């Protein structure tokens, strides 16, 4: 996803939360396994899909 001027503050907040969840999920996957990382990676995936939906609905 490219950061452009049409990105609103809420979208930027969602993107940063999703990136943090991916980072935490990656660490959890390496430390304890995929089962525990799922709780972080699935919400990050849903947030990324929501961002794409919001961006396409605005265009």
Secondary structure in CASP SS format (residue, H / E / C, confidence):
PFRMAT SS
TARGET T0000
AUTHOR 0000-0000-0000
METHOD secondary structure of the structure
MODEL  1
X C 1.00
X C 1.00
X C 1.00
X C 1.00
X C 1.00
X C 1.00
X C 1.00
X C 1.00
X H 1.00
X H 1.00
X H 1.00
X H 1.00
X H 1.00
X H 1.00
X H 1.00
X H 1.00
X H 1.00
X H 1.00
X H 1.00
X H 1.00
X H 1.00
X H 1.00
X H 1.00
X H 1.00
X H 1.00
X H 1.00
X H 1.00
X H 1.00
X H 1.00
X H 1.00
X H 1.00
X C 1.00
X C 1.00
X H 1.00
X H 1.00
X H 1.00
X H 1.00
X H 1.00
X H 1.00
X H 1.00
X H 1.00
X H 1.00
X H 1.00
X H 1.00
X H 1.00
X H 1.00
X H 1.00
X H 1.00
X H 1.00
X H 1.00
X H 1.00
X H 1.00
X H 1.00
X H 1.00
X H 1.00
X H 1.00
X H 1.00
X H 1.00
X C 1.00
END
